[in-house]
């Protein structure tokens, strides 16, 4: 019985076009020239490299005739995975089986000699793939027609723009015989019309039963022609599944990461007066207050919020400017205000004070925000010169939570849908 189960498993595996089991890929990084040679001469007695793990323990399978998309942020291992599948790079550990003839385009210059002409490169690459000269001559007109660069085909490949290199590379890749096509980010390089041609070609091959693996940052495109997606993060598989489910997971993770501030410089209610301060005034405390006047670090969208700054002056301030800004973790200014913009002026301020800024309904959506708070001589200096009385930038973090009905983006505005049934009308009726 055990033998029968094992045979069934082997039969099922044989039906797969691609089988990846426990794939790990490491790169050796050498900081100086000659270290790789020194390491070889040491015959394993000493290492001169740092190890970079690009892929770790990946396992998945691809059926014959399936189109698999690979998505994830830059640096997550997408290109490394496709190189291993294409056979241009080898795994450090694990098993990778690709059944059938492979064709690939991994980057614009893959497999091309920069000093040869486009036509010479076509002949060389097709010959390397085992094609006879008669077959190459037959395919050349089709390759030139698809690439759209026939007028430059006799020029050296190094004179081609990146877009032209991609055109030629993709045209060659899809016209040589293959069972498995591997494409890395070609949709992000070519112009719009060429992208359409590539996408249509991929759909045609999928309908013909070819196996396709493609990586792309264009979620809308991969969702339109891929049967499944694999999501990578830090060289590991996060999820493999139907396109809509994987995209939902990826977008949610991106939103969490993009609105999260991982390492605040300082996260303390009592602020140090040493940063960006000149004589004139000193900030003692900055707090954000919720309903009831209680200090909070987390707020909800639509909730009232009050910023309270307590400070002491060294002498009389003729007309100070109080500025409050909220910035996203990439430095984008979400909103900011100062009392000068509201035509509010506080004259001859001297002694101990607190200034309050009221937000009746917080309109920022979910995320972490830097709250920059400062006390300046006037509005002009608050934007053009680093001469505040006291200012705190990228020190305080305010977290905002939101409900699903608040929508997406950065700002919240009250809204509501209405659906009205209409009689038939022509466009001319408006």
SEPA-266428 format. One record per residue (C-alpha): residue in three letters; x, y, z. Coordinates in nm, 4 decimals, padded with zeros to 6 digits. Layout:
N
[rec 'ALA',[X,Y,Z]]
...
This chain:
430
[rec 'UNK',[00.0000,00.0000,00.0000]]
[rec 'UNK',[00.2838,00.2383,00.0883]]
[rec 'UNK',[00.4473,00.1662,-00.2468]]
[rec 'UNK',[00.1226,00.2487,-00.4286]]
[rec 'UNK',[00.0916,00.5829,-00.2467]]
[rec 'UNK',[00.4525,00.6663,-00.3284]]
[rec 'UNK',[00.3960,00.5783,-00.6956]]
[rec 'UNK',[00.0844,00.7976,-00.7032]]
[rec 'UNK',[00.2813,01.0879,-00.5561]]
[rec 'UNK',[00.5542,01.0412,-00.8163]]
[rec 'UNK',[00.2929,01.0303,-01.0937]]
[rec 'UNK',[00.1384,01.3544,-00.9647]]
[rec 'UNK',[00.4791,01.5185,-00.9469]]
[rec 'UNK',[00.5497,01.4135,-01.3034]]
[rec 'UNK',[00.2461,01.6143,-01.4123]]
[rec 'UNK',[00.4041,01.9338,-01.2857]]
[rec 'UNK',[00.5962,02.1629,-01.5174]]
[rec 'UNK',[00.7986,02.3135,-01.2319]]
[rec 'UNK',[00.8762,02.1649,-00.8922]]
[rec 'UNK',[01.0629,02.3700,-00.6295]]
[rec 'UNK',[01.1423,02.2126,-00.2926]]
[rec 'UNK',[01.3249,02.3842,-00.0064]]
[rec 'UNK',[01.5081,02.6201,-00.2422]]
[rec 'UNK',[01.7751,02.8351,-00.0759]]
[rec 'UNK',[02.0046,03.0746,-00.2595]]
[rec 'UNK',[02.3011,03.2531,-00.1039]]
[rec 'UNK',[02.5305,03.5109,-00.2613]]
[rec 'UNK',[02.8888,03.5706,-00.1542]]
[rec 'UNK',[02.9668,03.9417,-00.1261]]
[rec 'UNK',[03.3303,04.0464,-00.1488]]
[rec 'UNK',[03.4186,04.3946,-00.0254]]
[rec 'UNK',[03.7436,04.4260,-00.2227]]
[rec 'UNK',[03.8849,04.3029,-00.5495]]
[rec 'UNK',[04.1053,03.9977,-00.5259]]
[rec 'UNK',[03.9371,03.8548,-00.2175]]
[rec 'UNK',[03.7662,03.5821,-00.4162]]
[rec 'UNK',[04.1038,03.4677,-00.5523]]
[rec 'UNK',[04.2554,03.4747,-00.2019]]
[rec 'UNK',[03.9651,03.2637,-00.0777]]
[rec 'UNK',[04.0228,03.0075,-00.3533]]
[rec 'UNK',[04.3921,02.9910,-00.2692]]
[rec 'UNK',[04.3101,02.9333,00.0979]]
[rec 'UNK',[04.1117,02.6235,-00.0097]]
[rec 'UNK',[03.8361,02.6717,00.2428]]
[rec 'UNK',[04.0591,02.7522,00.5400]]
[rec 'UNK',[03.9404,03.1135,00.5531]]
[rec 'UNK',[03.6443,03.3078,00.4167]]
[rec 'UNK',[03.6761,03.6583,00.2764]]
[rec 'UNK',[03.3118,03.7117,00.1939]]
[rec 'UNK',[02.9881,03.8129,00.3580]]
[rec 'UNK',[02.6879,03.5923,00.2928]]
[rec 'UNK',[02.3674,03.7410,00.1552]]
[rec 'UNK',[02.0677,03.5071,00.1640]]
[rec 'UNK',[01.8409,03.5962,-00.1284]]
[rec 'UNK',[01.5990,03.3010,-00.1064]]
[rec 'UNK',[01.5196,03.0800,00.1893]]
[rec 'UNK',[01.3383,02.7457,00.1903]]
[rec 'UNK',[01.0982,02.8099,-00.1007]]
[rec 'UNK',[00.8627,02.5301,-00.2009]]
[rec 'UNK',[00.5919,02.5423,-00.4676]]
[rec 'UNK',[00.4762,02.3707,-00.7876]]
[rec 'UNK',[00.3501,02.4913,-01.1239]]
[rec 'UNK',[00.1178,02.2850,-01.3434]]
[rec 'UNK',[00.1667,02.2383,-01.7164]]
[rec 'UNK',[-00.0116,02.5189,-01.8990]]
[rec 'UNK',[-00.0350,02.7370,-01.5894]]
[rec 'UNK',[00.0649,03.1043,-01.5738]]
[rec 'UNK',[00.2224,03.1911,-01.2385]]
[rec 'UNK',[00.2927,03.5496,-01.1376]]
[rec 'UNK',[00.5603,03.6466,-00.8853]]
[rec 'UNK',[00.5025,03.9694,-00.6918]]
[rec 'UNK',[00.6647,04.1481,-00.3994]]
[rec 'UNK',[00.8678,04.4558,-00.3150]]
[rec 'UNK',[01.2060,04.5305,-00.4673]]
[rec 'UNK',[01.4784,04.3184,-00.3122]]
[rec 'UNK',[01.2494,04.0355,-00.2039]]
[rec 'UNK',[01.4088,03.7762,-00.4346]]
[rec 'UNK',[01.1840,03.7802,-00.7432]]
[rec 'UNK',[01.4662,03.8167,-00.9967]]
[rec 'UNK',[01.6833,03.5653,-00.8138]]
[rec 'UNK',[01.4024,03.3097,-00.8221]]
[rec 'UNK',[01.3491,03.3576,-01.1948]]
[rec 'UNK',[01.7227,03.3241,-01.2628]]
[rec 'UNK',[01.7255,02.9922,-01.0795]]
[rec 'UNK',[01.4193,02.8738,-01.2721]]
[rec 'UNK',[01.5812,02.9837,-01.5991]]
[rec 'UNK',[01.8986,02.7920,-01.5151]]
[rec 'UNK',[02.1294,03.0951,-01.5292]]
[rec 'UNK',[02.1879,03.0700,-01.1544]]
[rec 'UNK',[02.2120,02.7635,-00.9331]]
[rec 'UNK',[02.0542,02.6999,-00.5930]]
[rec 'UNK',[02.2691,02.6803,-00.2827]]
[rec 'UNK',[02.0383,02.4118,-00.1434]]
[rec 'UNK',[01.7116,02.2459,-00.2363]]
[rec 'UNK',[01.5611,02.1010,-00.5528]]
[rec 'UNK',[01.4498,02.2818,-00.8693]]
[rec 'UNK',[01.3035,02.0858,-01.1602]]
[rec 'UNK',[01.1808,02.2521,-01.4798]]
[rec 'UNK',[01.0419,02.0012,-01.7283]]
[rec 'UNK',[01.0609,02.0918,-02.0955]]
[rec 'UNK',[01.2448,02.3479,-02.3052]]
[rec 'UNK',[01.2979,02.6828,-02.1355]]
[rec 'UNK',[01.2998,03.0300,-02.2854]]
[rec 'UNK',[01.3535,03.3415,-02.0812]]
[rec 'UNK',[01.4170,03.7125,-02.0704]]
[rec 'UNK',[01.5601,03.8215,-01.7372]]
[rec 'UNK',[01.7080,04.1618,-01.8195]]
[rec 'UNK',[01.7536,04.3611,-02.1409]]
[rec 'UNK',[02.1044,04.2301,-02.2122]]
[rec 'UNK',[02.0598,03.8644,-02.1158]]
[rec 'UNK',[02.2413,03.6446,-02.3677]]
[rec 'UNK',[02.3379,03.9300,-02.6022]]
[rec 'UNK',[02.6849,04.0448,-02.7066]]
[rec 'UNK',[02.7007,04.4264,-02.6947]]
[rec 'UNK',[02.9446,04.4472,-02.9866]]
[rec 'UNK',[02.7409,04.2314,-03.2249]]
[rec 'UNK',[02.4567,04.3723,-03.4291]]
[rec 'UNK',[02.0975,04.2921,-03.3492]]
[rec 'UNK',[02.0795,04.0448,-03.6376]]
[rec 'UNK',[02.4045,03.8738,-03.5329]]
[rec 'UNK',[02.2728,03.8435,-03.1795]]
[rec 'UNK',[01.9517,03.6835,-03.3048]]
[rec 'UNK',[02.1521,03.4232,-03.4963]]
[rec 'UNK',[02.3891,03.3593,-03.2037]]
[rec 'UNK',[02.1189,03.3232,-02.9412]]
[rec 'UNK',[01.8981,03.0994,-03.1542]]
[rec 'UNK',[02.1985,02.8829,-03.2399]]
[rec 'UNK',[02.2844,02.8499,-02.8705]]
[rec 'UNK',[01.9307,02.7251,-02.8139]]
[rec 'UNK',[01.9985,02.4415,-03.0597]]
[rec 'UNK',[01.8176,02.5789,-03.3636]]
[rec 'UNK',[01.9400,02.4956,-03.7142]]
[rec 'UNK',[02.0435,02.7805,-03.9498]]
[rec 'UNK',[01.7372,02.7201,-04.1686]]
[rec 'UNK',[01.5088,02.7580,-03.8675]]
[rec 'UNK',[01.6835,03.0819,-03.7678]]
[rec 'UNK',[01.6421,03.2263,-04.1175]]
[rec 'UNK',[01.2734,03.1358,-04.1098]]
[rec 'UNK',[01.2190,03.3015,-03.7717]]
[rec 'UNK',[01.4116,03.6233,-03.8356]]
[rec 'UNK',[01.1307,03.8098,-04.0187]]
[rec 'UNK',[00.8846,03.7220,-03.7398]]
[rec 'UNK',[01.1282,03.8367,-03.4701]]
[rec 'UNK',[01.1973,04.1642,-03.6491]]
[rec 'UNK',[00.8279,04.2283,-03.7054]]
[rec 'UNK',[00.7407,04.1699,-03.3404]]
[rec 'UNK',[01.0323,04.3764,-03.2060]]
[rec 'UNK',[00.9653,04.6737,-03.4324]]
[rec 'UNK',[01.3348,04.7643,-03.4603]]
[rec 'UNK',[01.4090,04.6407,-03.8136]]
[rec 'UNK',[01.5577,04.9801,-03.9040]]
[rec 'UNK',[01.8276,04.9370,-03.6349]]
[rec 'UNK',[01.8859,04.5646,-03.6675]]
[rec 'UNK',[02.2316,04.6040,-03.8282]]
[rec 'UNK',[02.3547,04.8416,-03.5553]]
[rec 'UNK',[02.5590,04.7189,-03.2542]]
[rec 'UNK',[02.3458,04.6026,-02.9638]]
[rec 'UNK',[02.5230,04.8449,-02.7257]]
[rec 'UNK',[02.3781,05.1380,-02.9200]]
[rec 'UNK',[02.0210,05.0278,-02.8435]]
[rec 'UNK',[01.8165,05.1986,-02.5770]]
[rec 'UNK',[01.6928,04.9871,-02.2870]]
[rec 'UNK',[01.3486,04.9738,-02.4453]]
[rec 'UNK',[01.4907,04.8521,-02.7769]]
[rec 'UNK',[01.6972,04.5871,-02.5988]]
[rec 'UNK',[01.3862,04.4605,-02.4222]]
[rec 'UNK',[01.1940,04.4554,-02.7505]]
[rec 'UNK',[01.4571,04.2396,-02.9173]]
[rec 'UNK',[01.5065,04.0160,-02.6134]]
[rec 'UNK',[01.1378,03.9445,-02.5707]]
[rec 'UNK',[01.0869,03.8914,-02.9437]]
[rec 'UNK',[01.3643,03.6309,-02.9540]]
[rec 'UNK',[01.2473,03.4627,-02.6321]]
[rec 'UNK',[00.8935,03.4022,-02.7540]]
[rec 'UNK',[00.9844,03.2841,-03.1025]]
[rec 'UNK',[01.2320,03.0103,-03.0150]]
[rec 'UNK',[01.0736,02.6719,-02.9280]]
[rec 'UNK',[00.9834,02.6471,-02.5584]]
[rec 'UNK',[00.7590,02.4699,-02.3126]]
[rec 'UNK',[00.8283,02.7050,-02.0205]]
[rec 'UNK',[00.8597,03.0839,-02.0625]]
[rec 'UNK',[01.0198,03.2876,-01.7834]]
[rec 'UNK',[00.9833,03.6653,-01.7979]]
[rec 'UNK',[01.1217,03.9151,-01.5452]]
[rec 'UNK',[00.9715,04.2658,-01.5321]]
[rec 'UNK',[00.9460,04.3162,-01.9088]]
[rec 'UNK',[00.6103,04.4862,-01.8574]]
[rec 'UNK',[00.7784,04.7690,-01.6661]]
[rec 'UNK',[01.0313,04.8644,-01.9343]]
[rec 'UNK',[00.8730,04.8785,-02.2778]]
[rec 'UNK',[00.6414,05.1495,-02.4051]]
[rec 'UNK',[00.2648,05.1129,-02.3755]]
[rec 'UNK',[00.2046,04.9600,-02.7183]]
[rec 'UNK',[00.4844,04.7069,-02.6765]]
[rec 'UNK',[00.3527,04.6142,-02.3313]]
[rec 'UNK',[00.0172,04.5381,-02.4960]]
[rec 'UNK',[00.1906,04.3124,-02.7476]]
[rec 'UNK',[00.3755,04.1295,-02.4692]]
[rec 'UNK',[00.0606,04.0777,-02.2644]]
[rec 'UNK',[-00.1325,03.9521,-02.5664]]
[rec 'UNK',[00.1523,03.7135,-02.6508]]
[rec 'UNK',[00.1554,03.5776,-02.2955]]
[rec 'UNK',[-00.2199,03.5218,-02.3076]]
[rec 'UNK',[-00.1850,03.3414,-02.6412]]
[rec 'UNK',[00.0863,03.1108,-02.5062]]
[rec 'UNK',[-00.1220,03.0367,-02.1985]]
[rec 'UNK',[-00.4143,02.9408,-02.4230]]
[rec 'UNK',[-00.1773,02.7147,-02.6173]]
[rec 'UNK',[-00.0911,02.5259,-02.2987]]
[rec 'UNK',[00.2533,02.6759,-02.2441]]
[rec 'UNK',[00.3783,02.7192,-01.8869]]
[rec 'UNK',[00.4638,03.0781,-01.7963]]
[rec 'UNK',[00.6306,03.2364,-01.4930]]
[rec 'UNK',[00.6341,03.6158,-01.4916]]
[rec 'UNK',[00.7301,03.8729,-01.2299]]
[rec 'UNK',[00.5863,04.2219,-01.2331]]
[rec 'UNK',[00.5008,04.5200,-01.0150]]
[rec 'UNK',[00.1898,04.5822,-01.2250]]
[rec 'UNK',[-00.0757,04.4128,-01.0143]]
[rec 'UNK',[-00.3546,04.4941,-01.2574]]
[rec 'UNK',[-00.1702,04.3263,-01.5439]]
[rec 'UNK',[-00.0619,04.0077,-01.3652]]
[rec 'UNK',[-00.4104,03.9665,-01.2222]]
[rec 'UNK',[-00.5556,03.9781,-01.5731]]
[rec 'UNK',[-00.3603,03.6848,-01.7184]]
[rec 'UNK',[-00.2064,03.4884,-01.4291]]
[rec 'UNK',[-00.3833,03.1828,-01.2896]]
[rec 'UNK',[-00.2074,03.2096,-00.9541]]
[rec 'UNK',[00.0342,03.4428,-00.7777]]
[rec 'UNK',[00.3199,03.3823,-00.5398]]
[rec 'UNK',[00.4032,03.6617,-00.2933]]
[rec 'UNK',[00.7636,03.6928,-00.1760]]
[rec 'UNK',[00.8981,03.8906,00.1169]]
[rec 'UNK',[01.2628,03.8873,00.2286]]
[rec 'UNK',[01.3315,03.5817,00.0147]]
[rec 'UNK',[01.0499,03.3727,00.1600]]
[rec 'UNK',[00.7081,03.2681,00.0350]]
[rec 'UNK',[00.4355,03.4639,00.2120]]
[rec 'UNK',[00.1442,03.3219,00.0157]]
[rec 'UNK',[00.0626,03.1194,-00.2956]]
[rec 'UNK',[-00.2940,03.1268,-00.4205]]
[rec 'UNK',[-00.5567,03.2800,-00.6434]]
[rec 'UNK',[-00.4675,03.6209,-00.7834]]
[rec 'UNK',[-00.7332,03.8230,-00.6010]]
[rec 'UNK',[-00.6479,03.6669,-00.2625]]
[rec 'UNK',[-00.2723,03.7203,-00.2973]]
[rec 'UNK',[-00.3122,04.0783,-00.4226]]
[rec 'UNK',[-00.5426,04.1548,-00.1288]]
[rec 'UNK',[-00.2803,04.0178,00.1112]]
[rec 'UNK',[-00.0001,04.2163,-00.0584]]
[rec 'UNK',[-00.1889,04.5464,-00.0627]]
[rec 'UNK',[-00.2845,04.5112,00.3033]]
[rec 'UNK',[00.0770,04.4401,00.4000]]
[rec 'UNK',[00.1984,04.7369,00.1933]]
[rec 'UNK',[-00.0486,04.9697,00.3616]]
[rec 'UNK',[00.0612,04.8511,00.7057]]
[rec 'UNK',[00.4278,04.8974,00.6226]]
[rec 'UNK',[00.3860,05.2279,00.4420]]
[rec 'UNK',[00.1942,05.3923,00.7262]]
[rec 'UNK',[00.4074,05.2461,01.0063]]
[rec 'UNK',[00.6998,05.4294,01.1623]]
[rec 'UNK',[00.9247,05.1558,01.2952]]
[rec 'UNK',[01.1931,05.3454,01.4841]]
[rec 'UNK',[01.1106,05.6903,01.6222]]
[rec 'UNK',[01.4090,05.9030,01.7141]]
[rec 'UNK',[01.2519,05.9938,02.0469]]
[rec 'UNK',[00.9157,05.8901,02.1822]]
[rec 'UNK',[00.8796,06.0803,02.5098]]
[rec 'UNK',[00.6205,06.3185,02.6483]]
[rec 'UNK',[00.8899,06.5409,02.8012]]
[rec 'UNK',[01.1106,06.6721,02.5227]]
[rec 'UNK',[01.4779,06.7501,02.5396]]
[rec 'UNK',[01.5400,07.1219,02.4747]]
[rec 'UNK',[01.8687,07.0608,02.2955]]
[rec 'UNK',[01.7482,07.0133,01.9399]]
[rec 'UNK',[01.7137,07.3161,01.7063]]
[rec 'UNK',[01.6904,07.5731,01.9793]]
[rec 'UNK',[01.8065,07.9340,02.0026]]
[rec 'UNK',[01.7662,08.1752,02.2891]]
[rec 'UNK',[01.4207,08.3184,02.3404]]
[rec 'UNK',[01.1956,08.0339,02.4555]]
[rec 'UNK',[01.2051,07.6706,02.5616]]
[rec 'UNK',[00.9413,07.4043,02.5048]]
[rec 'UNK',[00.8718,07.2175,02.8280]]
[rec 'UNK',[00.6103,06.9659,02.7149]]
[rec 'UNK',[00.4068,06.8639,02.4114]]
[rec 'UNK',[00.1042,06.6412,02.4455]]
[rec 'UNK',[-00.1865,06.5364,02.2271]]
[rec 'UNK',[-00.5143,06.5208,02.4149]]
[rec 'UNK',[-00.8222,06.3175,02.3371]]
[rec 'UNK',[-01.1818,06.3578,02.4555]]
[rec 'UNK',[-01.1925,06.4737,02.8139]]
[rec 'UNK',[-00.8470,06.6334,02.7914]]
[rec 'UNK',[-00.6564,06.3099,02.8575]]
[rec 'UNK',[-00.3131,06.2627,02.6921]]
[rec 'UNK',[-00.3146,05.9968,02.4190]]
[rec 'UNK',[-00.0738,05.8518,02.1637]]
[rec 'UNK',[-00.3437,05.6823,01.9561]]
[rec 'UNK',[-00.6520,05.8450,01.8065]]
[rec 'UNK',[-00.9393,05.7392,01.5841]]
[rec 'UNK',[-01.0325,05.9033,01.2564]]
[rec 'UNK',[-01.3098,06.1584,01.3215]]
[rec 'UNK',[-01.2224,06.1866,01.6910]]
[rec 'UNK',[-01.1553,06.5314,01.8434]]
[rec 'UNK',[-00.7892,06.5996,01.9234]]
[rec 'UNK',[-00.6034,06.8867,02.0901]]
[rec 'UNK',[-00.2318,06.9614,02.0719]]
[rec 'UNK',[-00.1009,07.1211,02.3931]]
[rec 'UNK',[00.2425,07.2855,02.4013]]
[rec 'UNK',[00.3760,07.4225,02.7286]]
[rec 'UNK',[00.6730,07.6576,02.7115]]
[rec 'UNK',[00.8627,07.9275,02.8990]]
[rec 'UNK',[01.0201,08.2398,02.7510]]
[rec 'UNK',[01.3584,08.3916,02.8292]]
[rec 'UNK',[01.2132,08.7373,02.7753]]
[rec 'UNK',[00.9300,08.9053,02.5887]]
[rec 'UNK',[00.8414,08.7553,02.2474]]
[rec 'UNK',[00.6893,09.0222,02.0223]]
[rec 'UNK',[00.4756,08.7978,01.7970]]
[rec 'UNK',[00.5697,08.4257,01.8111]]
[rec 'UNK',[00.4657,08.1750,01.5468]]
[rec 'UNK',[00.3372,07.8351,01.6594]]
[rec 'UNK',[00.3626,07.5706,01.3883]]
[rec 'UNK',[00.2281,07.2136,01.3875]]
[rec 'UNK',[00.2817,06.9686,01.1024]]
[rec 'UNK',[00.1890,06.6062,01.0455]]
[rec 'UNK',[00.4128,06.4098,00.8090]]
[rec 'UNK',[00.3990,06.0576,00.6732]]
[rec 'UNK',[00.6962,05.8271,00.7333]]
[rec 'UNK',[00.8419,05.9123,00.3889]]
[rec 'UNK',[00.8456,06.2848,00.4710]]
[rec 'UNK',[00.5285,06.3770,00.2817]]
[rec 'UNK',[00.3518,06.6687,00.4504]]
[rec 'UNK',[-00.0032,06.5537,00.5227]]
[rec 'UNK',[-00.1204,06.8769,00.6837]]
[rec 'UNK',[00.0242,07.1728,00.8649]]
[rec 'UNK',[-00.0909,07.4980,01.0198]]
[rec 'UNK',[00.0432,07.7970,01.2115]]
[rec 'UNK',[-00.1308,08.0841,01.3845]]
[rec 'UNK',[-00.0115,08.3399,01.1246]]
[rec 'UNK',[-00.2093,08.1591,00.8512]]
[rec 'UNK',[-00.5227,08.1949,01.0622]]
[rec 'UNK',[-00.4522,08.5677,01.1203]]
[rec 'UNK',[-00.4104,08.5021,01.4921]]
[rec 'UNK',[-00.1307,08.6912,01.6671]]
[rec 'UNK',[-00.0120,08.6664,02.0254]]
[rec 'UNK',[00.1731,08.9866,02.1147]]
[rec 'UNK',[00.4318,09.0440,02.3886]]
[rec 'UNK',[00.4347,08.6904,02.5249]]
[rec 'UNK',[00.6516,08.6579,02.8373]]
[rec 'UNK',[00.6620,08.3952,03.1125]]
[rec 'UNK',[00.5070,08.0462,03.1345]]
[rec 'UNK',[00.2355,07.9572,02.8807]]
[rec 'UNK',[00.0521,07.6785,02.7115]]
[rec 'UNK',[-00.0820,07.7004,02.3574]]
[rec 'UNK',[-00.3694,07.4783,02.2448]]
[rec 'UNK',[-00.4560,07.3767,01.8895]]
[rec 'UNK',[-00.7981,07.2144,01.8577]]
[rec 'UNK',[-00.9048,06.9626,01.5913]]
[rec 'UNK',[-01.2826,06.9129,01.6309]]
[rec 'UNK',[-01.2749,06.6061,01.4012]]
[rec 'UNK',[-00.9461,06.4427,01.3050]]
[rec 'UNK',[-00.9529,06.3938,00.9280]]
[rec 'UNK',[-00.6376,06.1828,00.8863]]
[rec 'UNK',[-00.6798,05.8166,00.7999]]
[rec 'UNK',[-00.5039,05.5226,00.9626]]
[rec 'UNK',[-00.1269,05.5238,01.0044]]
[rec 'UNK',[00.1645,05.6597,01.2048]]
[rec 'UNK',[00.2500,06.0263,01.1603]]
[rec 'UNK',[00.5387,06.2407,01.2739]]
[rec 'UNK',[00.4100,06.5477,01.4589]]
[rec 'UNK',[00.6547,06.8353,01.4112]]
[rec 'UNK',[00.5951,07.1134,01.6638]]
[rec 'UNK',[00.7841,07.4398,01.6823]]
[rec 'UNK',[00.7950,07.7890,01.8305]]
[rec 'UNK',[00.9420,08.0445,01.5883]]
[rec 'UNK',[01.0055,08.4208,01.5744]]
[rec 'UNK',[00.7720,08.4549,01.2739]]
[rec 'UNK',[00.6111,08.2559,00.9926]]
[rec 'UNK',[00.8816,08.3346,00.7356]]
[rec 'UNK',[01.1630,08.1897,00.9474]]
[rec 'UNK',[00.9572,07.8794,01.0229]]
[rec 'UNK',[00.9844,07.7846,00.6536]]
[rec 'UNK',[01.3128,07.9372,00.5336]]
[rec 'UNK',[01.5651,07.9381,00.8184]]
[rec 'UNK',[01.6731,07.6983,01.0923]]
[rec 'UNK',[01.6462,07.9567,01.3698]]
[rec 'UNK',[01.3535,07.8586,01.5912]]
[rec 'UNK',[01.3162,07.9483,01.9533]]
[rec 'UNK',[01.2576,07.5758,01.9975]]
[rec 'UNK',[01.1385,07.3103,01.7520]]
[rec 'UNK',[01.0853,06.9369,01.7631]]
[rec 'UNK',[01.0986,06.7599,01.4263]]
[rec 'UNK',[01.0600,06.3834,01.3748]]
[rec 'UNK',[01.0464,06.3316,01.7505]]
[rec 'UNK',[00.6790,06.2788,01.8331]]
[rec 'UNK',[00.4609,06.0087,01.6812]]
[rec 'UNK',[00.0833,06.0164,01.6643]]
[rec 'UNK',[-00.0951,05.6957,01.5634]]
[rec 'UNK',[-00.4356,05.7113,01.3970]]
[rec 'UNK',[-00.6720,05.4150,01.3754]]
[rec 'UNK',[-00.9583,05.4026,01.1309]]
[rec 'UNK',[-01.2639,05.1971,01.0558]]
[rec 'UNK',[-01.3249,05.0294,00.7212]]
[rec 'UNK',[-01.6028,05.2737,00.6301]]
[rec 'UNK',[-01.3571,05.5653,00.6447]]
[rec 'UNK',[-01.2119,05.4563,00.3080]]
[rec 'UNK',[-00.8496,05.4764,00.1942]]
[rec 'UNK',[-00.5764,05.7311,00.1349]]
[rec 'UNK',[-00.4602,06.0044,00.3701]]
[rec 'UNK',[-00.7604,06.2242,00.4385]]
[rec 'UNK',[-01.1137,06.1512,00.5542]]
[rec 'UNK',[-01.4189,06.3417,00.4373]]
[rec 'UNK',[-01.7750,06.2662,00.5327]]
[rec 'UNK',[-01.9593,06.1211,00.2349]]
[rec 'UNK',[-02.2515,05.9022,00.1372]]
[rec 'UNK',[-02.3801,05.7171,-00.1675]]
[rec 'UNK',[-02.7215,05.7668,-00.3258]]
[rec 'UNK',[-02.8612,05.5503,-00.6067]]
[rec 'UNK',[-03.1412,05.6946,-00.8201]]
[rec 'UNK',[-03.3272,05.4951,-01.0848]]
[rec 'UNK',[-03.3623,05.6884,-01.4102]]
[rec 'UNK',[-03.5801,05.6545,-01.7154]]
[rec 'UNK',[-03.4042,05.5864,-02.0431]]
[rec 'UNK',[-03.2243,05.8927,-02.1762]]
[rec 'UNK',[-02.9846,05.9756,-02.4556]]
[rec 'UNK',[-02.6367,06.1171,-02.3961]]
[rec 'UNK',[-02.7517,06.4472,-02.5468]]
[rec 'UNK',[-02.9907,06.4864,-02.2511]]
[rec 'UNK',[-02.6903,06.5253,-02.0176]]
